[in-house]
Structure formats: structure tokens, C-alpha cells
């Protein structure tokens, strides 16, 4: 399933409130535990990150010399 940022927001809001039910448009999902809801959040985050493409690489250079 293709998740959107709205899906992630709804799941995070449910976690913050301690709820186990998430409603989106015409669908309702009831999770057994909050831990299961947290696993769903992690899955959505992973899929959103992979869908956005590879992360850019940051290279930091360090020079330990005295300078001028």
C-alpha cells in the first residue's frame, strides 16, 4: 500500500492520544495494542523514506593542522 504523510500524521495522533483506532476517509482500522500501532508507524515512516529516494550524502572535512 502506498502511504502518505496524512497516514503517518493520523497514526502519530492516535499514539499521542493513546487510542487504538485510526480513521481515514471511509476506512477504520483498530489495532490490538498501542505497540502494534507503533509498529505500523515505523512501517509507514520506512516506506515514506524509501519512496522519497536515496538520502543525500554529507561529507565533512576536518583539518587538524595549525593553519596560517
PQR file of N, CA, C, O and H, with PARSE charges and radii, in Angstrom:
ATOM      1  N   UNK A   1       0.836  -1.175   0.000 -0.4000 1.5000
ATOM      2  CA  UNK A   1       0.000   0.000   0.000 -0.0000 2.0000
ATOM      3  C   UNK A   1       0.882   1.241   0.000  0.5500 1.7000
ATOM      4  O   UNK A   1       1.910   1.279   0.677 -0.5500 1.4000
ATOM      5  N   UNK A   2       0.487   2.235  -0.746 -0.4000 1.5000
ATOM      6  CA  UNK A   2       1.235   3.484  -0.796 -0.0000 2.0000
ATOM      7  C   UNK A   2       0.731   4.405   0.306  0.5500 1.7000
ATOM      8  O   UNK A   2      -0.418   4.847   0.288 -0.5500 1.4000
ATOM      9  H   UNK A   2      -0.348   2.205  -1.295  0.4000 1.0000
ATOM     10  N   UNK A   3       1.601   4.686   1.256 -0.4000 1.5000
ATOM     11  CA  UNK A   3       1.241   5.552   2.368 -0.0000 2.0000
ATOM     12  C   UNK A   3       1.567   6.992   2.036  0.5500 1.7000
ATOM     13  O   UNK A   3       2.446   7.277   1.222 -0.5500 1.4000
ATOM     14  H   UNK A   3       2.535   4.327   1.270  0.4000 1.0000
ATOM     15  N   UNK A   4       0.850   7.889   2.675 -0.4000 1.5000
ATOM     16  CA  UNK A   4       1.105   9.317   2.513 -0.0000 2.0000
ATOM     17  C   UNK A   4       1.444   9.917   3.877  0.5500 1.7000
ATOM     18  O   UNK A   4       1.336   9.257   4.911 -0.5500 1.4000
ATOM     19  H   UNK A   4       0.136   7.657   3.336  0.4000 1.0000
ATOM     20  N   UNK A   5       1.853  11.176   3.850 -0.4000 1.5000
ATOM     21  CA  UNK A   5       2.157  11.869   5.099 -0.0000 2.0000
ATOM     22  C   UNK A   5       0.914  11.967   5.973  0.5500 1.7000
ATOM     23  O   UNK A   5       1.018  11.966   7.199 -0.5500 1.4000
ATOM     24  H   UNK A   5       1.941  11.712   3.010  0.4000 1.0000
ATOM     25  N   UNK A   6      -0.254  12.050   5.357 -0.4000 1.5000
ATOM     26  CA  UNK A   6      -1.503  12.122   6.126 -0.0000 2.0000
ATOM     27  C   UNK A   6      -1.714  10.843   6.933  0.5500 1.7000
ATOM     28  O   UNK A   6      -2.166  10.904   8.077 -0.5500 1.4000
ATOM     29  H   UNK A   6      -0.338  12.051   4.361  0.4000 1.0000
ATOM     30  N   UNK A   7      -1.392   9.683   6.352 -0.4000 1.5000
ATOM     31  CA  UNK A   7      -1.491   8.419   7.091 -0.0000 2.0000
ATOM     32  C   UNK A   7      -0.598   8.458   8.323  0.5500 1.7000
ATOM     33  O   UNK A   7      -1.017   8.082   9.417 -0.5500 1.4000
ATOM     34  H   UNK A   7      -1.024   9.633   5.423  0.4000 1.0000
ATOM     35  N   UNK A   8       0.630   8.911   8.137 -0.4000 1.5000
ATOM     36  CA  UNK A   8       1.577   8.985   9.244 -0.0000 2.0000
ATOM     37  C   UNK A   8       1.072   9.938  10.325  0.5500 1.7000
ATOM     38  O   UNK A   8       1.165   9.631  11.514 -0.5500 1.4000
ATOM     39  H   UNK A   8       0.971   9.216   7.248  0.4000 1.0000
ATOM     40  N   UNK A   9       0.541  11.087   9.922 -0.4000 1.5000
ATOM     41  CA  UNK A   9       0.024  12.055  10.889 -0.0000 2.0000
ATOM     42  C   UNK A   9      -1.119  11.464  11.714  0.5500 1.7000
ATOM     43  O   UNK A   9      -1.178  11.665  12.928 -0.5500 1.4000
ATOM     44  H   UNK A   9       0.465  11.336   8.957  0.4000 1.0000
ATOM     45  N   UNK A  10      -2.022  10.739  11.060 -0.4000 1.5000
ATOM     46  CA  UNK A  10      -3.155  10.137  11.773 -0.0000 2.0000
ATOM     47  C   UNK A  10      -2.697   9.086  12.776  0.5500 1.7000
ATOM     48  O   UNK A  10      -3.222   9.010  13.887 -0.5500 1.4000
ATOM     49  H   UNK A  10      -1.973  10.576  10.075  0.4000 1.0000
ATOM     50  N   UNK A  11      -1.724   8.281  12.387 -0.4000 1.5000
ATOM     51  CA  UNK A  11      -1.217   7.243  13.286 -0.0000 2.0000
ATOM     52  C   UNK A  11      -0.492   7.876  14.468  0.5500 1.7000
ATOM     53  O   UNK A  11      -0.668   7.444  15.607 -0.5500 1.4000
ATOM     54  H   UNK A  11      -1.297   8.342  11.485  0.4000 1.0000
ATOM     55  N   UNK A  12       0.318   8.891  14.208 -0.4000 1.5000
ATOM     56  CA  UNK A  12       1.027   9.560  15.295 -0.0000 2.0000
ATOM     57  C   UNK A  12       0.057  10.259  16.248  0.5500 1.7000
ATOM     58  O   UNK A  12       0.288  10.282  17.457 -0.5500 1.4000
ATOM     59  H   UNK A  12       0.461   9.243  13.283  0.4000 1.0000
ATOM     60  N   UNK A  13      -1.012  10.821  15.720 -0.4000 1.5000
ATOM     61  CA  UNK A  13      -2.014  11.459  16.564 -0.0000 2.0000
ATOM     62  C   UNK A  13      -2.697  10.428  17.459  0.5500 1.7000
ATOM     63  O   UNK A  13      -2.952  10.696  18.633 -0.5500 1.4000
ATOM     64  H   UNK A  13      -1.199  10.803  14.737  0.4000 1.0000
ATOM     65  N   UNK A  14      -2.994   9.256  16.910 -0.4000 1.5000
ATOM     66  CA  UNK A  14      -3.613   8.196  17.707 -0.0000 2.0000
ATOM     67  C   UNK A  14      -2.673   7.724  18.815  0.5500 1.7000
ATOM     68  O   UNK A  14      -3.112   7.465  19.936 -0.5500 1.4000
ATOM     69  H   UNK A  14      -2.788   9.038  15.956  0.4000 1.0000
ATOM     70  N   UNK A  15      -1.390   7.614  18.503 -0.4000 1.5000
ATOM     71  CA  UNK A  15      -0.403   7.204  19.516 -0.0000 2.0000
ATOM     72  C   UNK A  15      -0.350   8.241  20.631  0.5500 1.7000
ATOM     73  O   UNK A  15      -0.331   7.889  21.810 -0.5500 1.4000
ATOM     74  H   UNK A  15      -1.034   7.824  17.593  0.4000 1.0000
ATOM     75  N   UNK A  16      -0.325   9.516  20.261 -0.4000 1.5000
ATOM     76  CA  UNK A  16      -0.239  10.584  21.252 -0.0000 2.0000
ATOM     77  C   UNK A  16      -1.453  10.594  22.179  0.5500 1.7000
ATOM     78  O   UNK A  16      -1.332  10.918  23.360 -0.5500 1.4000
ATOM     79  H   UNK A  16      -0.341   9.802  19.303  0.4000 1.0000
ATOM     80  N   UNK A  17      -2.606  10.243  21.652 -0.4000 1.5000
ATOM     81  CA  UNK A  17      -3.834  10.232  22.447 -0.0000 2.0000
ATOM     82  C   UNK A  17      -4.058   8.918  23.184  0.5500 1.7000
ATOM     83  O   UNK A  17      -4.944   8.820  24.033 -0.5500 1.4000
ATOM     84  H   UNK A  17      -2.704   9.980  20.692  0.4000 1.0000
ATOM     85  N   UNK A  18      -3.259   7.916  22.861 -0.4000 1.5000
ATOM     86  CA  UNK A  18      -3.435   6.612  23.484 -0.0000 2.0000
ATOM     87  C   UNK A  18      -4.581   5.815  22.901  0.5500 1.7000
ATOM     88  O   UNK A  18      -5.055   4.863  23.521 -0.5500 1.4000
ATOM     89  H   UNK A  18      -2.539   7.995  22.171  0.4000 1.0000
ATOM     90  N   UNK A  19      -5.030   6.192  21.722 -0.4000 1.5000
ATOM     91  CA  UNK A  19      -6.128   5.498  21.048 -0.0000 2.0000
ATOM     92  C   UNK A  19      -5.586   4.323  20.249  0.5500 1.7000
ATOM     93  O   UNK A  19      -4.406   4.284  19.900 -0.5500 1.4000
ATOM     94  H   UNK A  19      -4.645   6.966  21.219  0.4000 1.0000
ATOM     95  N   UNK A  20      -6.457   3.374  19.968 -0.4000 1.5000
ATOM     96  CA  UNK A  20      -6.056   2.219  19.163 -0.0000 2.0000
ATOM     97  C   UNK A  20      -6.842   2.156  17.859  0.5500 1.7000
ATOM     98  O   UNK A  20      -6.738   1.175  17.123 -0.5500 1.4000
ATOM     99  H   UNK A  20      -7.415   3.405  20.252  0.4000 1.0000
ATOM    100  N   UNK A  21      -7.627   3.189  17.564 -0.4000 1.5000
ATOM    101  CA  UNK A  21      -8.446   3.227  16.350 -0.0000 2.0000
ATOM    102  C   UNK A  21      -7.987   4.393  15.491  0.5500 1.7000
ATOM    103  O   UNK A  21      -7.823   5.511  15.980 -0.5500 1.4000
ATOM    104  H   UNK A  21      -7.712   3.986  18.161  0.4000 1.0000
ATOM    105  N   UNK A  22      -7.780   4.123  14.197 -0.4000 1.5000
ATOM    106  CA  UNK A  22      -7.386   5.155  13.239 -0.0000 2.0000
ATOM    107  C   UNK A  22      -8.434   5.181  12.138  0.5500 1.7000
ATOM    108  O   UNK A  22      -8.758   4.152  11.546 -0.5500 1.4000
ATOM    109  H   UNK A  22      -7.913   3.216  13.799  0.4000 1.0000
ATOM    110  N   UNK A  23      -8.961   6.376  11.870 -0.4000 1.5000
ATOM    111  CA  UNK A  23      -9.967   6.536  10.815 -0.0000 2.0000
ATOM    112  C   UNK A  23      -9.382   7.403   9.705  0.5500 1.7000
ATOM    113  O   UNK A  23      -8.797   8.455   9.965 -0.5500 1.4000
ATOM    114  H   UNK A  23      -8.698   7.212  12.351  0.4000 1.0000
ATOM    115  N   UNK A  24      -9.548   6.942   8.455 -0.4000 1.5000
ATOM    116  CA  UNK A  24      -9.071   7.687   7.300 -0.0000 2.0000
ATOM    117  C   UNK A  24     -10.113   7.545   6.205  0.5500 1.7000
ATOM    118  O   UNK A  24     -10.368   6.446   5.713 -0.5500 1.4000
ATOM    119  H   UNK A  24     -10.022   6.088   8.244  0.4000 1.0000
ATOM    120  N   UNK A  25     -10.711   8.664   5.829 -0.4000 1.5000
ATOM    121  CA  UNK A  25     -11.782   8.709   4.837 -0.0000 2.0000
ATOM    122  C   UNK A  25     -12.867   7.704   5.209  0.5500 1.7000
ATOM    123  O   UNK A  25     -13.539   7.885   6.224 -0.5500 1.4000
ATOM    124  H   UNK A  25     -10.504   9.557   6.228  0.4000 1.0000
ATOM    125  N   UNK A  26     -13.054   6.662   4.424 -0.4000 1.5000
ATOM    126  CA  UNK A  26     -14.135   5.703   4.693 -0.0000 2.0000
ATOM    127  C   UNK A  26     -13.632   4.436   5.385  0.5500 1.7000
ATOM    128  O   UNK A  26     -14.380   3.468   5.521 -0.5500 1.4000
ATOM    129  H   UNK A  26     -12.508   6.516   3.599  0.4000 1.0000
ATOM    130  N   UNK A  27     -12.373   4.435   5.821 -0.4000 1.5000
ATOM    131  CA  UNK A  27     -11.790   3.239   6.441 -0.0000 2.0000
ATOM    132  C   UNK A  27     -11.525   3.457   7.928  0.5500 1.7000
ATOM    133  O   UNK A  27     -11.194   4.559   8.364 -0.5500 1.4000
ATOM    134  H   UNK A  27     -11.766   5.222   5.711  0.4000 1.0000
ATOM    135  N   UNK A  28     -11.679   2.382   8.688 -0.4000 1.5000
ATOM    136  CA  UNK A  28     -11.367   2.390  10.106 -0.0000 2.0000
ATOM    137  C   UNK A  28     -10.520   1.167  10.411  0.5500 1.7000
ATOM    138  O   UNK A  28     -10.869   0.046  10.041 -0.5500 1.4000
ATOM    139  H   UNK A  28     -11.948   1.487   8.334  0.4000 1.0000
ATOM    140  N   UNK A  29      -9.401   1.396  11.092 -0.4000 1.5000
ATOM    141  CA  UNK A  29      -8.521   0.302  11.480 -0.0000 2.0000
ATOM    142  C   UNK A  29      -8.394   0.336  12.995  0.5500 1.7000
ATOM    143  O   UNK A  29      -8.074   1.375  13.573 -0.5500 1.4000
ATOM    144  H   UNK A  29      -9.117   2.307  11.392  0.4000 1.0000
ATOM    145  N   UNK A  30      -8.644  -0.807  13.641 -0.4000 1.5000
ATOM    146  CA  UNK A  30      -8.480  -0.895  15.082 -0.0000 2.0000
ATOM    147  C   UNK A  30      -7.318  -1.826  15.381  0.5500 1.7000
ATOM    148  O   UNK A  30      -7.320  -2.991  14.983 -0.5500 1.4000
ATOM    149  H   UNK A  30      -8.904  -1.651  13.171  0.4000 1.0000
ATOM    150  N   UNK A  31      -6.332  -1.302  16.083 -0.4000 1.5000
ATOM    151  CA  UNK A  31      -5.152  -2.080  16.448 -0.0000 2.0000
ATOM    152  C   UNK A  31      -5.393  -2.726  17.809  0.5500 1.7000
ATOM    153  O   UNK A  31      -6.145  -2.200  18.629 -0.5500 1.4000
ATOM    154  H   UNK A  31      -6.331  -0.356  16.406  0.4000 1.0000
ATOM    155  N   UNK A  32      -4.757  -3.856  18.040 -0.4000 1.5000
ATOM    156  CA  UNK A  32      -4.949  -4.568  19.305 -0.0000 2.0000
ATOM    157  C   UNK A  32      -4.256  -3.864  20.465  0.5500 1.7000
ATOM    158  O   UNK A  32      -4.791  -3.800  21.571 -0.5500 1.4000
ATOM    159  H   UNK A  32      -4.146  -4.283  17.373  0.4000 1.0000
ATOM    160  N   UNK A  33      -3.067  -3.338  20.206 -0.4000 1.5000
ATOM    161  CA  UNK A  33      -2.306  -2.668  21.259 -0.0000 2.0000
ATOM    162  C   UNK A  33      -1.670  -1.401  20.693  0.5500 1.7000
ATOM    163  O   UNK A  33      -1.581  -1.224  19.478 -0.5500 1.4000
ATOM    164  H   UNK A  33      -2.633  -3.390  19.307  0.4000 1.0000
ATOM    165  N   UNK A  34      -1.236  -0.540  21.581 -0.4000 1.5000
ATOM    166  CA  UNK A  34      -0.523   0.659  21.156 -0.0000 2.0000
ATOM    167  C   UNK A  34       0.828   0.264  20.557  0.5500 1.7000
ATOM    168  O   UNK A  34       1.323   0.935  19.651 -0.5500 1.4000
ATOM    169  H   UNK A  34      -1.308  -0.684  22.568  0.4000 1.0000
ATOM    170  N   UNK A  35       1.421  -0.810  21.053 -0.4000 1.5000
ATOM    171  CA  UNK A  35       2.697  -1.296  20.499 -0.0000 2.0000
ATOM    172  C   UNK A  35       2.535  -1.674  19.028  0.5500 1.7000
ATOM    173  O   UNK A  35       3.425  -1.421  18.216 -0.5500 1.4000
ATOM    174  H   UNK A  35       1.019  -1.355  21.790  0.4000 1.0000
ATOM    175  N   UNK A  36       1.406  -2.276  18.692 -0.4000 1.5000
ATOM    176  CA  UNK A  36       1.135  -2.629  17.294 -0.0000 2.0000
ATOM    177  C   UNK A  36       0.970  -1.362  16.459  0.5500 1.7000
ATOM    178  O   UNK A  36       1.387  -1.319  15.302 -0.5500 1.4000
ATOM    179  H   UNK A  36       0.683  -2.482  19.351  0.4000 1.0000
ATOM    180  N   UNK A  37       0.371  -0.347  17.037 -0.4000 1.5000
ATOM    181  CA  UNK A  37       0.211   0.936  16.363 -0.0000 2.0000
ATOM    182  C   UNK A  37       1.577   1.587  16.122  0.5500 1.7000
ATOM    183  O   UNK A  37       1.800   2.199  15.078 -0.5500 1.4000
ATOM    184  H   UNK A  37       0.031  -0.382  17.977  0.4000 1.0000
ATOM    185  N   UNK A  38       2.473   1.455  17.076 -0.4000 1.5000
ATOM    186  CA  UNK A  38       3.826   1.995  16.919 -0.0000 2.0000
ATOM    187  C   UNK A  38       4.576   1.258  15.813  0.5500 1.7000
ATOM    188  O   UNK A  38       5.334   1.874  15.064 -0.5500 1.4000
ATOM    189  H   UNK A  38       2.292   0.957  17.924  0.4000 1.0000
ATOM    190  N   UNK A  39       4.372  -0.047  15.703 -0.4000 1.5000
ATOM    191  CA  UNK A  39       4.991  -0.808  14.613 -0.0000 2.0000
ATOM    192  C   UNK A  39       4.466  -0.328  13.269  0.5500 1.7000
ATOM    193  O   UNK A  39       5.226  -0.225  12.306 -0.5500 1.4000
ATOM    194  H   UNK A  39       3.756  -0.548  16.312  0.4000 1.0000
ATOM    195  N   UNK A  40       3.174  -0.036  13.196 -0.4000 1.5000
ATOM    196  CA  UNK A  40       2.585   0.486  11.954 -0.0000 2.0000
ATOM    197  C   UNK A  40       3.200   1.839  11.611  0.5500 1.7000
ATOM    198  O   UNK A  40       3.491   2.114  10.447 -0.5500 1.4000
ATOM    199  H   UNK A  40       2.556  -0.120  13.978  0.4000 1.0000
ATOM    200  N   UNK A  41       3.397   2.686  12.627 -0.4000 1.5000
ATOM    201  CA  UNK A  41       4.025   3.986  12.405 -0.0000 2.0000
ATOM    202  C   UNK A  41       5.427   3.826  11.830  0.5500 1.7000
ATOM    203  O   UNK A  41       5.811   4.528  10.894 -0.5500 1.4000
ATOM    204  H   UNK A  41       3.161   2.463  13.573  0.4000 1.0000
ATOM    205  N   UNK A  42       6.192   2.888  12.406 -0.4000 1.5000
ATOM    206  CA  UNK A  42       7.554   2.659  11.929 -0.0000 2.0000
ATOM    207  C   UNK A  42       7.564   2.158  10.487  0.5500 1.7000
ATOM    208  O   UNK A  42       8.424   2.544   9.695 -0.5500 1.4000
ATOM    209  H   UNK A  42       5.880   2.319  13.166  0.4000 1.0000
ATOM    210  N   UNK A  43       6.613   1.304  10.156 -0.4000 1.5000
ATOM    211  CA  UNK A  43       6.496   0.801   8.779 -0.0000 2.0000
ATOM    212  C   UNK A  43       6.187   1.941   7.815  0.5500 1.7000
ATOM    213  O   UNK A  43       6.792   2.039   6.747 -0.5500 1.4000
ATOM    214  H   UNK A  43       5.915   0.990  10.799  0.4000 1.0000
ATOM    215  N   UNK A  44       5.250   2.798   8.189 -0.4000 1.5000
ATOM    216  CA  UNK A  44       4.882   3.927   7.328 -0.0000 2.0000
ATOM    217  C   UNK A  44       6.074   4.858   7.149  0.5500 1.7000
ATOM    218  O   UNK A  44       6.334   5.320   6.038 -0.5500 1.4000
ATOM    219  H   UNK A  44       4.758   2.719   9.056  0.4000 1.0000
ATOM    220  N   UNK A  45       6.804   5.141   8.231 -0.4000 1.5000
ATOM    221  CA  UNK A  45       7.992   6.002   8.133 -0.0000 2.0000
ATOM    222  C   UNK A  45       9.025   5.409   7.186  0.5500 1.7000
ATOM    223  O   UNK A  45       9.609   6.123   6.371 -0.5500 1.4000
ATOM    224  H   UNK A  45       6.593   4.766   9.134  0.4000 1.0000
ATOM    225  N   UNK A  46       9.250   4.104   7.295 -0.4000 1.5000
ATOM    226  CA  UNK A  46      10.235   3.432   6.436 -0.0000 2.0000
ATOM    227  C   UNK A  46       9.824   3.519   4.976  0.5500 1.7000
ATOM    228  O   UNK A  46      10.651   3.809   4.112 -0.5500 1.4000
ATOM    229  H   UNK A  46       8.776   3.524   7.957  0.4000 1.0000
ATOM    230  N   UNK A  47       8.559   3.270   4.698 -0.4000 1.5000
ATOM    231  CA  UNK A  47       8.097   3.304   3.310 -0.0000 2.0000
ATOM    232  C   UNK A  47       8.117   4.713   2.742  0.5500 1.7000
ATOM    233  O   UNK A  47       8.440   4.902   1.569 -0.5500 1.4000
ATOM    234  H   UNK A  47       7.887   3.033   5.400  0.4000 1.0000
ATOM    235  N   UNK A  48       7.778   5.702   3.555 -0.4000 1.5000
ATOM    236  CA  UNK A  48       7.844   7.084   3.079 -0.0000 2.0000
ATOM    237  C   UNK A  48       9.284   7.494   2.792  0.5500 1.7000
ATOM    238  O   UNK A  48       9.550   8.196   1.817 -0.5500 1.4000
ATOM    239  H   UNK A  48       7.516   5.548   4.508  0.4000 1.0000
ATOM    240  N   UNK A  49      10.206   7.059   3.635 -0.4000 1.5000
ATOM    241  CA  UNK A  49      11.617   7.402   3.426 -0.0000 2.0000
ATOM    242  C   UNK A  49      12.160   6.743   2.167  0.5500 1.7000
ATOM    243  O   UNK A  49      12.916   7.366   1.421 -0.5500 1.4000
ATOM    244  H   UNK A  49       9.990   6.489   4.427  0.4000 1.0000
ATOM    245  N   UNK A  50      11.786   5.490   1.918 -0.4000 1.5000
ATOM    246  CA  UNK A  50      12.293   4.805   0.731 -0.0000 2.0000
ATOM    247  C   UNK A  50      11.637   5.331  -0.537  0.5500 1.7000
ATOM    248  O   UNK A  50      12.245   5.281  -1.606 -0.5500 1.4000
ATOM    249  H   UNK A  50      11.172   4.983   2.524  0.4000 1.0000
ATOM    250  N   UNK A  51      10.413   5.831  -0.442 -0.4000 1.5000
ATOM    251  CA  UNK A  51       9.726   6.361  -1.615 -0.0000 2.0000
ATOM    252  C   UNK A  51      10.288   7.714  -2.035  0.5500 1.7000
ATOM    253  O   UNK A  51      10.173   8.106  -3.196 -0.5500 1.4000
ATOM    254  H   UNK A  51       9.919   5.871   0.426  0.4000 1.0000
ATOM    255  N   UNK A  52      10.892   8.424  -1.094 -0.4000 1.5000
ATOM    256  CA  UNK A  52      11.416   9.747  -1.418 -0.0000 2.0000
ATOM    257  C   UNK A  52      12.764   9.682  -2.123  0.5500 1.7000
ATOM    258  O   UNK A  52      13.310  10.714  -2.511 -0.5500 1.4000
ATOM    259  H   UNK A  52      10.985   8.106  -0.151  0.4000 1.0000
ATOM    260  N   UNK A  53      13.302   8.489  -2.291 -0.4000 1.5000
ATOM    261  CA  UNK A  53      14.569   8.344  -2.991 -0.0000 2.0000
ATOM    262  C   UNK A  53      15.726   8.272  -2.026  0.5500 1.7000
ATOM    263  O   UNK A  53      15.540   8.357  -0.812 -0.5500 1.4000
ATOM    264  H   UNK A  53      12.858   7.650  -1.976  0.4000 1.0000
ATOM    265  N   UNK A  54      16.917   8.117  -2.560 -0.4000 1.5000
ATOM    266  CA  UNK A  54      18.084   7.998  -1.685 -0.0000 2.0000
ATOM    267  C   UNK A  54      18.383   9.323  -0.977  0.5500 1.7000
ATOM    268  O   UNK A  54      18.176  10.407  -1.522 -0.5500 1.4000
ATOM    269  H   UNK A  54      17.068   8.048  -3.546  0.4000 1.0000
ATOM    270  N   UNK A  55      18.869   9.194   0.240 -0.4000 1.5000
ATOM    271  CA  UNK A  55      19.235  10.384   1.002 -0.0000 2.0000
ATOM    272  C   UNK A  55      20.526  10.964   0.449  0.5500 1.7000
ATOM    273  O   UNK A  55      21.397  10.239  -0.033 -0.5500 1.4000
ATOM    274  H   UNK A  55      19.037   8.313   0.683  0.4000 1.0000
ATOM    275  N   UNK A  56      20.629  12.265   0.527 -0.4000 1.5000
ATOM    276  CA  UNK A  56      21.856  12.891   0.050 -0.0000 2.0000
ATOM    277  C   UNK A  56      22.974  12.629   1.054  0.5500 1.7000
ATOM    278  O   UNK A  56      22.735  12.483   2.253 -0.5500 1.4000
ATOM    279  H   UNK A  56      19.921  12.853   0.918  0.4000 1.0000
ATOM    280  N   UNK A  57      24.175  12.573   0.546 -0.4000 1.5000
ATOM    281  CA  UNK A  57      25.330  12.275   1.381 -0.0000 2.0000
ATOM    282  C   UNK A  57      26.015  13.570   1.777  0.5500 1.7000
ATOM    283  O   UNK A  57      26.205  14.462   0.949 -0.5500 1.4000
ATOM    284  H   UNK A  57      24.369  12.691  -0.428  0.4000 1.0000
ATOM    285  N   UNK A  58      26.376  13.667   3.020 -0.4000 1.5000
ATOM    286  CA  UNK A  58      27.091  14.836   3.528 -0.0000 2.0000
ATOM    287  C   UNK A  58      28.507  14.395   3.863  0.5500 1.7000
ATOM    288  O   UNK A  58      28.712  13.420   4.586 -0.5500 1.4000
ATOM    289  H   UNK A  58      26.222  12.943   3.693  0.4000 1.0000
ATOM    290  N   UNK A  59      29.471  15.117   3.334 -0.4000 1.5000
ATOM    291  CA  UNK A  59      30.874  14.817   3.600 -0.0000 2.0000
ATOM    292  C   UNK A  59      31.455  15.989   4.369  0.5500 1.7000
ATOM    293  O   UNK A  59      31.400  17.131   3.911 -0.5500 1.4000
ATOM    294  H   UNK A  59      29.305  15.909   2.746  0.4000 1.0000
ATOM    295  N   UNK A  60      32.009  15.708   5.529 -0.4000 1.5000
ATOM    296  CA  UNK A  60      32.634  16.753   6.336 -0.0000 2.0000
ATOM    297  C   UNK A  60      34.142  16.519   6.347  0.5500 1.7000
ATOM    298  O   UNK A  60      34.621  15.412   6.592 -0.5500 1.4000
ATOM    299  H   UNK A  60      32.054  14.781   5.901  0.4000 1.0000
ATOM    300  N   UNK A  61      34.863  17.585   6.078 -0.4000 1.5000
ATOM    301  CA  UNK A  61      36.315  17.505   6.075 -0.0000 2.0000
ATOM    302  C   UNK A  61      36.854  18.181   7.330  0.5500 1.7000
ATOM    303  O   UNK A  61      36.325  19.200   7.773 -0.5500 1.4000
ATOM    304  H   UNK A  61      34.474  18.484   5.880  0.4000 1.0000
ATOM    305  N   UNK A  62      37.889  17.614   7.887 -0.4000 1.5000
ATOM    306  CA  UNK A  62      38.488  18.173   9.094 -0.0000 2.0000
ATOM    307  C   UNK A  62      39.988  18.286   8.876  0.5500 1.7000
ATOM    308  O   UNK A  62      40.642  17.363   8.391 -0.5500 1.4000
ATOM    309  H   UNK A  62      38.318  16.786   7.527  0.4000 1.0000
ATOM    310  N   UNK A  63      40.500  19.431   9.246 -0.4000 1.5000
ATOM    311  CA  UNK A  63      41.944  19.643   9.137 -0.0000 2.0000
ATOM    312  C   UNK A  63      42.467  19.955  10.530  0.5500 1.7000
ATOM    313  O   UNK A  63      42.038  20.929  11.147 -0.5500 1.4000
ATOM    314  H   UNK A  63      39.968  20.180   9.640  0.4000 1.0000
ATOM    315  N   UNK A  64      43.372  19.157  11.023 -0.4000 1.5000
ATOM    316  CA  UNK A  64      43.879  19.329  12.369 -0.0000 2.0000
ATOM    317  C   UNK A  64      45.175  20.114  12.452  0.5500 1.7000
ATOM    318  O   UNK A  64      45.823  20.143  13.498 -0.5500 1.4000
ATOM    319  H   UNK A  64      43.721  18.365  10.521  0.4000 1.0000
ATOM    320  N   UNK A  65      45.551  20.746  11.356 -0.4000 1.5000
ATOM    321  CA  UNK A  65      46.806  21.499  11.357 -0.0000 2.0000
ATOM    322  C   UNK A  65      46.658  22.877  11.993  0.5500 1.7000
ATOM    323  O   UNK A  65      45.569  23.270  12.413 -0.5500 1.4000
ATOM    324  H   UNK A  65      45.024  20.723  10.506  0.4000 1.0000
ATOM    325  N   UNK A  66      47.771  23.600  12.056 -0.4000 1.5000
ATOM    326  CA  UNK A  66      47.774  24.922  12.665 -0.0000 2.0000
ATOM    327  C   UNK A  66      47.162  25.989  11.791  0.5500 1.7000
ATOM    328  O   UNK A  66      46.669  26.996  12.299 -0.5500 1.4000
ATOM    329  H   UNK A  66      48.655  23.281  11.715  0.4000 1.0000
ATOM    330  N   UNK A  67      47.182  25.796  10.521 -0.4000 1.5000
ATOM    331  CA  UNK A  67      46.688  26.843   9.634 -0.0000 2.0000
ATOM    332  C   UNK A  67      47.765  27.877   9.377  0.5500 1.7000
ATOM    333  O   UNK A  67      48.951  27.554   9.444 -0.5500 1.4000
ATOM    334  H   UNK A  67      47.582  24.978  10.108  0.4000 1.0000
ATOM    335  N   UNK A  68      47.391  29.094   9.091 -0.4000 1.5000
ATOM    336  CA  UNK A  68      48.372  30.153   8.797 -0.0000 2.0000
ATOM    337  C   UNK A  68      48.761  30.919  10.004  0.5500 1.7000
ATOM    338  O   UNK A  68      49.575  31.838   9.915 -0.5500 1.4000
ATOM    339  H   UNK A  68      46.427  29.356   9.037  0.4000 1.0000
TER
END
